[in-house]
Amino acid sequence: MSIVAAVKAVVLALLVTSWWNAAWVSHLVQDIRTWRDFFLATQAGAVPYVHITKEYPVLGGALYWAMSPFVDADDLRQTVLVHGVFMLAADVLNTFLFHRLARAAHPGLALPATLLFALNLTSLVTGPVRYEPFVTTFVLLGLAAHRGGRHHRATFWWAVGCGLKWYPAFFIAGQEYRLWRVDGRRAHWIRAGLVFALATALINAPFLIAAWREETMANWLAPYLFHARRPLYWDTLLGVGQIWLGALPWERYAGLWSLALMVIAIVVRPAMRVEAKGVLICLAAVFFNRIYSTQFNLWFYPLLILTALDGSESRRKALFGLMILLDVLNVLVFPTTFTPAVAEMGGFFPFAARDGGGPWTIAFSGAIAIRALVIAWLAAVLLRSRPEPA
């Protein structure tokens, strides 16, 4: 843990000092920049999802509400530093949690596997400026419970994770489908559903009741409506299609296609362990969705590493090799080629690459296309492999 803490601290220090004026850093910290008004409002006494809203589930807003007293909202560099310190704390905890899981799976490879989990390029680049580390904490707690046979506890932890970002709910679906189809536990999903519903109600109830009393229910509903109407992001397969080929009217349905792929991922190969199933679900979610942020890879990296540790040596080499390749491509897309590609094109819009793109735009587009191929390749390896015993 000390190695991880030291490396992460150095990266954070470089981010707010030597690298601060680099163009790619400006893009990297954009998400934090959007929290300025939230911080100012909460420092003035506003309650998230009651008086103000944000596009994330309520625990996401609560996390930044807890961060708010330490932030100088008008000083972006100080805000990034505070944010990075909060994420560093979660990263250190996650390193401890993951090492326990890795040691149980393969003691001889626990240390290198943990370093790969904690210090991969995506984590180093996006960890300080995104709040995925806190979601990962609950994913790991759920995995520990699941691997210990405590499925209701796993459901609870993943339900809490859903209060930060919604993707852990699909891990619950994967777990319950396997228990239903393979283990013959036909009623287990009902109890799991009740655990999920209770945890979700407890998380949302304080904000929901307060919003109802203040007649500001729209603030609580806003995150759900935001994602239903979210526009196309350009660092995606479909986004690349539009900057080269022009507007693609059918791209608005990509979210539905991704959801269909995720359902298929849940039901295919029911004997697949939940770790591999979770990776497959996440790959289905990002393959050609309308949004694929760099940090999304952190959703499935811990599951992928544990899947590799549980498998044969040849399977392990294949999965680790594909993860490293995918990780490099992921950071090549954003922020490495993204920043100069934007400068070449003057922004993102239909035909921008055709009309104004240059070598960086070609590199950006190529990295996204190759990343999609690697995602498909990784999914094929997971589907082709024989399910490991639970």
N, C-alpha and C positions, 0 to 999 in steps of 0.2 A: 504493500500500500504506500510506503514511503516513496518508492520509485515513481509510482503513478502521480502522487501528490506533487512531487518535485517537478516532473515533466509538465504537468498541467499548469502549475504555477508559473513556470518559465514561459510557456506559450501565452498565458494571460498577460504576463508582464510585457512581453514583446508586442502583444496586440495593442496595448494602451500606451506604448512608448515608441519603439523604433519603427513599427509597422503602421502607426496610426494614420499617417498622411497618405498611405498607399491607396490607389483608387479601388482596389479589390476589397479593402477593409470597409470602405464606405458602403459597398453593396452588402458585405457580410453582416454589418450591424444594422441594416435597414429595419429588421423586425423589432429590434430594441427601440429604434427611433420612434416607431409607431406607438409605443407605450407612454410617450411623454404626457399626453393629455390625461391618460388614465392615472399616472402618478400624481399629477397636479390636482386632479379631482379628488382622489382618495386622501391626499394630504390635507385637503380642505374639508374633509369629513364625509365625502360621498361613499356610499356602499355599492360595491360592484353588483350588477344585475338587478339593482333596485333603483338607484339614481343614475347610473351609467351602465354601459354594456361593453362587451368585447366579444370577439368571434370565437372564443374558446370555451369549453365547458367550465362549470362554476369553480372547480378546484384550481383550474388554470388561473382564473382571475383572483382566487383567494391566495395563491402563491405570490402573485405580484402585489397584492394588497399587503401581504406580510413583508415583502421586500421594500415597499414604498417608504417607510420611515427612514430608511438608510440612504435614499436616493436623492440627489440633487437633480431634479427633472430638467433643469435648464443647462446642465453640464453633461453632454452625451458621453464623454470619456469617463467621467466618474460613474455614470449610470452603468456603462459597460463593465467597469471594474467591479462594482457591487454585484451585478448580475453574474459575472464570472466567478466571484467568490462563493455565491450561493450554489452555483452549479458544481464548483470544485468540491464542496462538501458532499453533495449527492454522488459525485464521481468516486470519491474515496469510499463511501458506504457501499456503492455498487461493486467496487473492486473486491471488497471483503465478501459480499454476498455471492458474487460470481465465483470467486476462488473456492468457496465451500462446495458449490455445485460441480465445478470442474474437478476438484480433488476426489469427489465421490464417483465421478464418471470415469476418470483416468488419472490416477495419482501421478504417474510419471510425466504427464503432459500438462498438469494443472498450472504450473507457473507460466510457460510460454502461451498457453491458451488464454490465461488471464491478462497477460500483457497485450495480446492481440485484441482482446475484448476492450481493454481500457485505453490503449494507445494507437488504435487504428487511425488512419488519416482523417476519416470522416468525423470521428470523435474529437480529434485534436483541433480540427478546423471549426466545427460547428458547436461542439460541446459548450464552450464558454458563452455562446450567444444565442442558444436555443434552450428550451426547458425540457428537452427529451431526457436528460439524466434523472429527473424526478419521476417521469413516467416509467423509466427503466427500473427504478427501485421497486415499484409495485409489480412489474412484470416478473422480476427475479424472485420476489417474495411468493408470488403465485406459482412460479416454476418449482421452487423449493417445496411448497406444500403439495403440488401435484406429484412430484417425483417421490414424495413420501407417502403417497396414497391418500392424502387428506384433500379430497376433491372439493368439498364444500368450502374449505379454507382457501383453496386456490381460486375458487369462484369469487369469494369475498375480496381478495387482494386485487384480482383483475377488475372487479367492479369498481373498486376505489381508483384504480388506474384510469378507468373510463371517465372518472370525474376530471381528469387532466386532459386526456385525448381518448378518442373513442375506440381505437383499434384493439385494445385488449379484450373487448367484448367478443371478438371473433375467435380468440383463443378459448374462451369458455365454450363457444359453439363447437369447436374442434374436439375439445375434451368430452363434451356430453355426447356428441355423435359417436365417438369411439366407444364410450361406455354403453351406449344403447345398442349399437350394431355388433360389436365384438364381444363385450362382456355380458351382454344380455340383461343389463340393468335398465329395464324399460321405464321405470318410474323415477329414476335418478334425476333426469332433466327437470322434472317438476320441482323437486326440492332445490335444485341449483337455481332455477328461475326465481324461486321465492327469495333465496339468498341475494341474488343479483338485484331484484326489485327492492328489497329492504335496504340494501347498502345504497342504492341509487336514490331512494326516497330520503334516507337520512342525510345524504350529502346535499341534495337539492332543497330539502324542506325549509331550512332557515331563509334562503334567498327567495324561494317561491312564496312563502307566507308573507315575508316583508314586502315583496313586489305587489302581491295581491292587496295588501293593506294600503299601500301607497298608490294603487291603481296604475302601476307601471309594469304590468306583465309583459309588455313588448320588450322590455330590457332583458328579461329572463329568456324570452323566446328568440331573441335576436341571433344568438350563435347558430341555432338550427336553421333559421331562414338564410343566414349568410352563406352557409355551406351549400344550401340548395340552389343558390343563385351565383355561386362563385364563378368568376370568369376563367378563361383558359390562361394557363401560365406558359410562358414561351420556352422554358427549359424542360420541355417534355417532347415526346415523339410527335404528338399532334401539333405542338407549337412550332417545332422545326418544319413540319409540313406546311404550315401557314406562312412562315417567313420566306419559303422558297416557292410555294405553289399558289399562294393566295388563300382567301377565306375558304374554309371547309365547313359548310353549314351543318353537316352531320356530326361535327365534333362535339356538339352540345349533348349528344347521347352517350359520350364516352364514359361518364360516371355510371350509367346504367350497365354498360358493358362490363365495366370493372366489377360492379357489384355481382353481376352474373358469374364472372370468372371466380370471384371469391366464394360464392356458393358452391360452384363446381369443386373448388379446392377443398372445401369442407367435406364434401360427400365422396370424393374420389379416394380410393385406397383407404377404406375405413380403418384398417389395422395399423396405419401409419401412426407413429408416436406423436404426441401433441407438439413436441419441439419441431420436428420436421413439418408437421401439418401447419404450424404457425408460420414457418418460413414460406411455405407454399401460398398461404393466404396473403401474406404481405407482398410477395412477388406478383400475385394476381392483382393486388390493389394498385401497384405502381406501374405495371407494364405499359399500358397506354392510357392512363388516366389523364385528366385535364390539369392535374397538379402533381408534381413529383419533386418535392423539396429535398435538398441534399441530406438533411437529417433523417429522412424517412428510412434510410438504410439502418439506422440505429435501432429501429423497431425490431428487426429480425436478426441482427448480428449475434446477440447472445444465444438465441435459439439455434442458429446455424452452427456456431462453434460447439455447442453441446451435442448437436446432431452428429457432427464430425467426430467428436470424442467417443460417442457411443458406437460408432461403426467400425468396419474393418479398416486395415491400414490403407488399402487402395482407395476405398471410398473417402477416407479421411483426407488423403492427399488431394483427391479431386475437389472436394468441397473447400478445403483451405485455399487451394490454388484459385478456384473461381471467386472466392470471397476477396482475396487480395487483388485480383484483376478488377473485380467490380468496385472495390474500394478506391483504387487508383482512378478508374474512369469517373467515378462519382465526384471526386474532387477536381478532376480535369474539367468536368462540366461546370461546376460552381465551386469556388469563384474563379478558377484559373482562366478558362477560356471565355466565360460569360462576360467578364468585365471588358476585355478588349473587343469582343464581338459587338457589345452594345455601342462602344465608341465608333466602330467601323460603320455600323448601320444607322447610327443616330437615334436608336430606340428600336423597340420591337413593334412590328405591325405587318400585315400581310404584304408579301413581296419585298420586305425589307432586305432579306439576304440576296435575292435576285438583283435588286436595284442598287444596293450599296454595300453588299458584303465583300469581304476580302479573305485573306488566309486564316485569320482568327475565327471568322464566321464559319468557314469550312471546317476548321478544327472543332469548334463548338458543336456544329451539327453532326459531324462524324462521331464525336465522343458520345453523344446522346444515342445515335443509332447503334453503335457498338455496345453501349451499356444495355440497350434493350435486347440485343442478341445474347449477351451474357446472362441476363435475367432468364431468358427462355432456356438457355443451356443449363443453368442451375436448376430450374424447375424440372427439366428432363432428367437430370441426374437423380434428383430426389424421387421422382416417380418411377424411375427404372430400378432403383435400389430395393432390395428385399427388406420389408419392415423388420426392424430390430425388436426383439422381445422387450416388453415393458418391465 
